[in-house]
Amino acid sequence: MDYYCVAAFPSGTTPESGVAIRLHLGDRLQDCLYSAGNGTIHANNVRHYAGENHCSSFSGVGPAGYIYVADAVAHTAGIVSAIFYTLRETYGTNVKSVFRNVDFTAVLLAGTVMFSSSDRQYLFEYSRLTVTAPGGPGLWFGHVIADARIVRTGIDTASGILLTANTSQVTRAFDHFAGSEENHEIQPEVVSDVVEESDLVGDVVAYNGSSISWSVSKHSTWTGGARVGGQGSASFSISVDELSTWVLTGDVHLNAFRNGDGKHGNIRSRGTISTTTRLRLGVSGWRMSLNLQGAQIMPGSS
């Protein structure tokens, strides 16, 4: 049997209420607020804690489950235990995908996981993200068009991967990423990430036709490269402003590259940059190939 603190089902509306809840009931599915089948929940002043698996704070599934939450504090600790687990719509007043002054440690799959069939945004600010999973990236995106900002934030991964974009999504069991072979409707990922006032080490990796736009700005330093994971192709667009530095750790193929420093003095390869540059003329796109000692930036799809 599944357990819920408050549930709304077909044609039902739970009245606005204030609740103080502490959940620790076992390992069965226990969502605090659950809405489905055109049910609607309005909740204010919610305090929720769940320490077991499959215990989300606010959960809504199809068809058309609606949850409106204001002034909430929620904590979850188990596998597949999300703050918001929604397949339809959730409205949280003053709640965004914003992580400010937080210290996260992730041991499964990735640091953050974002997938959807629509546009999504989030922000990491004044925070630290640590990922101990051997192959886990700091940020993972799949089947979504996403915009992200990293401001004064550190990302430390055992894998050496800062960001992954893939044609996949996480399973409900949160035990693996399911690709197009399991769901033919999954589309390639498109992610745009802006880094500000941060010092990051690691690669950005794209799979299966996905694309990554990676902008290093406002006194940031990025040590790493851009590469394709697995089979197939991917595309990368990278920009570095005149106040930031890119320490290139390997050859990269870019579809677009912009540098605020016209002399490219802010790009280093293993600590040294050569003075050799050459221009490539073509029909479209970026046409400069910058040769560095130890690594090089080249135009063209990866």
C-alpha positions as CSV (number, residue, x, y, z in Angstrom):
1,M,0.0,0.0,0.0
2,D,1.1,3.5,-0.7
3,Y,1.0,6.2,2.0
4,Y,0.4,9.9,1.7
5,C,0.0,12.7,4.3
6,V,-2.5,14.6,2.1
7,A,-3.8,13.3,-1.2
8,A,-6.1,14.7,-3.9
9,F,-7.6,12.5,-6.5
10,P,-10.2,12.9,-9.4
11,S,-12.3,16.1,-9.1
12,G,-11.1,16.6,-5.5
13,T,-9.7,19.8,-4.0
14,T,-8.0,19.8,-0.6
15,P,-8.6,23.1,1.1
16,E,-5.8,25.5,2.0
17,S,-4.2,24.4,5.2
18,G,-1.1,24.8,7.4
19,V,0.5,21.5,8.4
20,A,3.5,20.4,10.4
21,I,4.7,17.0,9.3
22,R,7.5,14.6,10.2
23,L,7.6,11.4,8.1
24,H,9.6,8.4,9.0
25,L,7.3,5.4,8.3
26,G,9.5,2.8,6.6
27,D,10.6,2.2,3.1
28,R,7.2,2.3,1.2
29,L,6.2,5.1,-1.0
30,Q,5.2,8.0,1.2
31,D,4.7,11.3,-0.4
32,C,3.8,14.3,1.8
33,L,1.4,16.0,-0.7
34,Y,0.2,13.9,-3.6
35,S,-2.1,15.1,-6.4
36,A,-3.3,13.2,-9.5
37,G,-6.4,12.9,-11.7
38,N,-7.4,16.6,-11.8
39,G,-6.9,16.9,-8.1
40,T,-5.6,20.1,-6.6
41,I,-3.8,20.8,-3.3
42,H,-3.2,24.3,-1.7
43,A,-0.8,24.3,1.2
44,N,0.8,27.0,3.3
45,N,3.4,26.8,6.1
46,V,4.4,23.2,5.4
47,R,7.2,21.6,7.4
48,H,8.2,18.2,6.0
49,Y,10.9,15.6,6.7
50,A,11.3,12.2,5.1
51,G,14.3,9.9,5.6
52,E,13.4,6.8,3.7
53,N,13.3,5.9,0.0
54,H,10.4,7.0,-2.4
55,C,9.4,9.7,0.0
56,S,8.9,12.9,-1.9
57,S,7.7,16.1,-0.3
58,F,5.4,17.3,-3.1
59,S,4.4,14.8,-5.8
60,G,2.0,15.2,-8.7
61,V,1.5,12.8,-11.6
62,G,-0.8,12.6,-14.6
63,P,-3.3,13.3,-15.6
64,A,-3.3,16.8,-14.3
65,G,-2.2,16.8,-10.7
66,Y,-1.9,20.3,-9.3
67,I,0.0,21.4,-6.1
68,Y,0.3,25.0,-4.9
69,V,2.8,25.4,-2.0
70,A,3.9,28.5,-0.1
71,D,6.2,29.1,2.8
72,A,7.5,25.5,2.9
73,V,10.6,23.9,4.4
74,A,11.2,20.4,3.1
75,H,14.0,17.8,3.6
76,T,14.4,14.4,1.9
77,A,17.2,11.9,2.3
78,G,16.3,8.7,0.5
79,I,16.7,7.4,-3.0
80,V,13.9,8.8,-5.3
81,S,13.0,11.2,-2.6
82,A,12.6,14.6,-4.2
83,I,11.4,17.9,-2.9
84,F,9.3,18.2,-6.1
85,Y,8.5,15.1,-8.1
86,T,6.0,16.1,-10.7
87,L,4.8,15.0,-14.1
88,R,2.3,17.7,-14.5
89,E,2.3,21.1,-12.8
90,T,3.5,22.4,-9.4
91,Y,3.3,26.0,-8.2
92,G,5.5,27.0,-5.3
93,T,5.4,30.6,-4.2
94,N,9.0,31.9,-3.9
95,V,10.3,28.5,-4.8
96,K,12.6,28.1,-7.8
97,S,15.3,25.8,-9.0
98,V,17.7,28.0,-7.1
99,F,20.5,26.7,-4.8
100,R,22.1,29.5,-2.8
101,N,24.6,29.0,0.1
102,V,24.2,25.2,0.0
103,D,26.7,22.4,0.3
104,F,25.6,19.3,-1.6
105,T,27.2,15.9,-1.6
106,A,25.8,13.4,-4.2
107,V,26.6,9.7,-4.2
108,L,24.3,8.4,-7.0
109,L,24.4,9.1,-10.8
110,A,25.0,12.8,-10.7
111,G,25.0,16.0,-8.5
112,T,21.9,17.5,-10.1
113,V,19.6,15.8,-12.6
114,M,17.2,17.8,-14.8
115,F,15.0,16.2,-17.5
116,S,11.7,17.3,-19.0
117,S,10.0,17.8,-22.3
118,S,10.1,21.6,-22.0
119,D,12.3,24.6,-21.1
120,R,13.9,24.6,-17.7
121,Q,16.2,27.0,-15.8
122,Y,18.2,26.9,-12.5
123,L,20.9,28.7,-10.6
124,F,23.7,27.6,-8.3
125,E,25.0,30.6,-6.3
126,Y,27.6,30.8,-3.4
127,S,27.5,27.0,-3.1
128,R,29.5,23.9,-3.3
129,L,28.6,20.6,-5.1
130,T,30.5,17.4,-4.4
131,V,29.9,14.2,-6.4
132,T,31.5,11.0,-5.2
133,A,29.9,8.6,-7.8
134,P,32.8,7.3,-9.9
135,G,31.2,8.3,-13.2
136,G,28.8,11.0,-12.0
137,P,28.9,14.5,-13.4
138,G,28.3,17.6,-11.4
139,L,25.3,18.7,-13.6
140,W,23.3,16.3,-15.7
141,F,20.7,17.3,-18.4
142,G,18.6,15.1,-20.6
143,H,15.5,15.5,-22.8
144,V,15.2,19.2,-22.0
145,I,16.1,22.7,-23.2
146,A,17.9,24.1,-20.1
147,D,19.5,27.4,-19.1
148,A,21.8,27.3,-16.1
149,R,24.0,29.7,-14.2
150,I,26.9,28.9,-11.8
151,V,27.9,31.9,-9.7
152,R,30.7,31.8,-7.1
153,T,30.2,28.0,-6.8
154,G,32.7,25.1,-6.7
155,I,32.0,21.7,-8.3
156,D,34.2,18.8,-7.3
157,T,33.6,15.4,-9.0
158,A,35.4,12.1,-8.8
159,S,34.7,11.6,-12.5
160,G,36.3,14.9,-13.6
161,I,33.1,15.8,-15.5
162,L,31.4,19.1,-14.7
163,L,28.4,18.7,-17.0
164,T,26.8,16.0,-19.1
165,A,24.1,16.5,-21.8
166,N,22.5,13.4,-23.2
167,T,19.5,11.9,-25.0
168,S,18.2,10.2,-21.9
169,Q,16.3,10.6,-18.6
170,V,16.6,9.1,-15.2
171,T,14.3,6.2,-14.2
172,R,11.9,6.3,-11.3
173,A,14.1,3.9,-9.4
174,F,17.0,6.3,-9.9
175,D,19.3,3.4,-10.7
176,H,20.3,4.3,-14.2
177,F,19.7,6.8,-17.1
178,A,17.3,5.4,-19.7
179,G,18.1,6.3,-23.3
180,S,16.2,6.4,-26.6
181,E,16.4,2.6,-26.8
182,E,13.9,2.5,-23.8
183,N,11.9,5.5,-24.7
184,H,11.8,6.5,-28.4
185,E,10.3,10.0,-27.6
186,I,13.5,11.2,-25.8
187,Q,15.1,14.1,-27.7
188,P,18.7,15.3,-27.7
189,E,19.6,17.7,-24.9
190,V,20.2,21.4,-25.5
191,V,21.9,23.2,-22.5
192,S,23.3,26.7,-22.1
193,D,25.4,27.3,-19.0
194,V,26.9,30.6,-17.8
195,V,29.8,30.4,-15.3
196,E,30.5,33.6,-13.3
197,E,33.2,34.2,-10.6
198,S,33.9,30.5,-10.3
199,D,37.0,28.3,-10.5
200,L,36.0,25.0,-12.1
201,V,38.0,21.9,-13.1
202,G,36.5,19.3,-15.3
203,D,35.1,18.5,-18.8
204,V,31.8,19.2,-20.4
205,V,30.5,16.1,-22.2
206,A,27.7,15.7,-24.8
207,Y,26.1,12.5,-26.1
208,N,23.9,11.5,-29.0
209,G,23.4,14.7,-30.9
210,S,23.1,16.9,-27.8
211,S,24.6,20.4,-27.7
212,I,26.3,22.5,-25.0
213,S,26.8,26.2,-24.9
214,W,29.4,27.0,-22.2
215,S,30.2,30.6,-21.2
216,V,33.1,31.4,-18.9
217,S,32.8,35.0,-17.5
218,K,33.4,37.5,-14.8
219,H,36.8,36.5,-13.4
220,S,36.2,32.8,-13.8
221,T,38.8,30.1,-14.5
222,W,37.9,26.9,-16.2
223,T,40.4,24.0,-16.5
224,G,39.1,21.4,-18.8
225,G,37.8,20.6,-22.3
226,A,34.7,19.7,-24.3
227,R,34.3,16.1,-25.6
228,V,31.8,13.7,-27.1
229,G,30.8,10.7,-24.9
230,G,30.1,7.3,-26.4
231,Q,29.2,7.0,-30.1
232,G,27.8,9.6,-32.4
233,S,28.3,13.4,-32.6
234,A,27.6,16.5,-30.6
235,S,28.1,20.2,-30.8
236,F,29.8,22.7,-28.5
237,S,29.8,26.5,-28.3
238,I,32.3,28.1,-25.9
239,S,32.9,31.7,-25.0
240,V,35.5,33.2,-22.7
241,D,35.4,36.9,-21.7
242,E,38.4,39.1,-21.4
243,L,38.4,38.8,-17.6
244,S,38.4,35.0,-17.5
245,T,40.8,32.2,-18.2
246,W,40.5,28.8,-20.0
247,V,43.2,26.2,-19.2
248,L,42.8,23.8,-22.1
249,T,43.5,20.2,-21.2
250,G,43.1,18.5,-24.6
251,D,42.1,19.0,-28.2
252,V,38.6,20.3,-28.8
253,H,36.4,20.7,-31.8
254,L,34.0,23.6,-31.5
255,N,31.1,24.8,-33.6
256,A,31.4,28.3,-32.2
257,F,34.1,30.0,-30.2
258,R,34.2,33.6,-28.9
259,N,37.0,35.2,-26.9
260,G,36.9,38.7,-25.3
261,D,40.7,38.8,-25.6
262,G,41.5,39.2,-29.2
263,K,45.1,38.0,-28.7
264,H,43.9,34.9,-26.9
265,G,46.2,35.5,-24.0
266,N,43.6,34.2,-21.6
267,I,43.7,30.7,-23.1
268,R,46.4,28.4,-21.8
269,S,47.4,24.8,-22.6
270,R,49.2,23.0,-19.9
271,G,50.6,26.3,-18.7
272,T,52.0,27.4,-22.0
273,I,50.5,29.0,-25.1
274,S,52.2,29.3,-28.4
275,T,52.1,32.4,-30.6
276,T,51.0,30.5,-33.7
277,T,47.4,31.2,-35.0
278,R,45.9,30.8,-38.4
279,L,42.6,31.7,-40.0
280,R,40.4,29.3,-41.9
281,L,38.0,30.7,-44.4
282,G,34.8,28.9,-45.2
283,V,31.1,29.2,-46.1
284,S,29.7,29.6,-42.6
285,G,30.4,29.4,-38.9
286,W,33.5,30.0,-36.9
287,R,36.6,29.8,-39.0
288,M,39.6,30.4,-36.7
289,S,41.9,27.5,-35.7
290,L,44.0,28.3,-32.7
291,N,47.1,26.1,-32.2
292,L,48.4,25.8,-28.7
293,Q,51.4,24.0,-27.2
294,G,50.0,20.6,-26.0
295,A,46.4,21.1,-27.3
296,Q,44.5,22.9,-29.9
297,I,41.0,24.4,-30.6
298,M,39.6,23.5,-34.0
299,P,36.4,24.4,-35.8
300,G,33.9,21.7,-36.7
301,S,31.5,19.4,-35.1
302,S,32.9,16.8,-32.7
